[in-house]
Amino acid sequence: MSSSPYHYFDHQRLTLQSGNSLPAAQSLLQLAGNTQLLAQLAAKPSAQQLLDATEQAYQAGYEQQASTEFELQGLVFAGIGDPLLHMELLSQVLPAFKRQRHGVPVTLITYGLVAPSEAAALCQQLLELEVEKLEIYLPATNPPAYQQAVKPTQLGFSEVCQFIHTASEAGLQVSCFAYAPVTQQSELRALALDLGARQFVVKQP
């Protein structure tokens, strides 16, 4: 299925471009090697542009293609920026989307760099917007390695760990991931599960 400046398909999942604000030096798309996609996406999409792109994908047969034996692939927010830094956009898009598409799961792919003082309120806001799942980038098991891998511009390893725990406790379905090659896969999986995540996944760039 075709992509646009507002959406693309990642492992057959309909993924919306969330904006361009980041809490780290690089977009997750850069870390995944998707530089061509970075150049194609619109930096600051409007809510209506995202809703129109979503509807076009569904009209083109996404619903049939996305259905698996057990669940719908649903809708993902990711793109150049971090969706957690574009909550105003999400609060415009998601209520309108959910009115049209009841029961479709919504996932955010994020660095998870959230200040502890804001984490509980943010998770509550996500639940009210009917976001079901978070995929949080966790490429390291200690602060120096995390700093080197992520190069955060704000917050760091302890905050992402705390957010994973807070989000899991709040009732969001949290999974953690890193991009291959991963040298400490068993240690990362143990850390993610200990923090409350349901799984740790190694994604192929």
C-alpha positions, 0 to 999 in steps of 0.5 A: 500500500502507498505512503504519503507525507502524513502516513506510511506502513511499518511492518504492515501497520498504518503509521502516522507522522506525529510532527518533528519535536524530539527529546533526543539527538536523532529520530527513531527513523534515523536509528532504524536507517529510514532516511528516505522516509524522513525526507518524505514526511511532512514536518508539521501535519495537521489533525485533518491531514492525518485523519484524511490520510487514515481514511484514505488508507482504510478506503484502500483496504487497510482494514482487510489487510491489517486483520490477523488471526487474533487482532487488528494491527491498528493505528500507530503514531511515530514518524520523525518526532516523538508522539509524546511531545505532540499530545495536542495533535493526538488529542485532536486526531484520536477522538475523531478517529475512534468515533469512526473506527471503534475498537481499533487499537492505537499504539505510540512508538516513543523514547519514553523520556518523560519527567517523573512529575508529569508521567502519571498525568500523561498516562491518564491522558493517554488512557482517556484518548484510548491509547492502548499500547506504548512501544518504548525504545530501550537500547541500554541497561545503564545510564552511560550506555543509554546516554551514548546510544540515545544522546537525549536532549532532556532527561535520561535513563532513570526517567525512561525506566520510571516511565515504563514502570508508571505506564505499566502500572497505569494499565497501558500495554508497554513493550520495549524494543531496540534495533538489531544488532543488540549485544545485551538482549537477555539483560535488556529483556530482564530489565524491561520485564522487571520494570513492568513491560510485557515484552522486549523486542529486537527490531530489524532496521 
